[in-house]
């Protein structure tokens, strides 16, 4: 999991390749629920790089990507959004896996 330290690192990490942006926050219960499953999800999809973005730390970036709720998952190729998994419900490992499978490798 890529965890950028600042906006420049975040923007650069998104710009190239196939990325899954994982918008999260420490205070978010639903984020804490899915976070332990993330290493297994990452291992299942080696073609994708995962970028963890704390919504509060990267509030401008969250605004740019129109992230209103967390956790949110946005798939990008070459910096362009190709799919997103955003809703108000708690996300399960199975739902996140299904979302990524729906995009394809």
Rosetta blueprint (number, residue, H / E / L):
1 X L
2 X E
3 X L
4 X L
5 X L
6 X L
7 X H
8 X H
9 X H
10 X H
11 X H
12 X H
13 X H
14 X H
15 X H
16 X L
17 X L
18 X E
19 X E
20 X E
21 X E
22 X E
23 X E
24 X E
25 X L
26 X L
27 X L
28 X L
29 X H
30 X H
31 X H
32 X H
33 X H
34 X H
35 X H
36 X L
37 X L
38 X H
39 X H
40 X H
41 X H
42 X H
43 X H
44 X H
45 X L
46 X L
47 X L
48 X L
49 X E
50 X E
51 X E
52 X E
53 X E
54 X E
55 X L
56 X L
57 X L
58 X L
59 X H
60 X H
61 X H
62 X H
63 X H
64 X H
65 X L
66 X L
67 X L
68 X L
69 X L
70 X L
71 X L
72 X E
73 X E
74 X E
75 X E
76 X E
77 X E
78 X L
79 X L
80 X E
81 X E
82 X E
83 X E
84 X E
85 X E
86 X L
87 X L
88 X L
89 X L
90 X L
91 X L
92 X L
93 X H
94 X H
95 X H
96 X H
97 X H
98 X H
99 X H
100 X H
101 X H
102 X H
103 X H
104 X L
105 X L
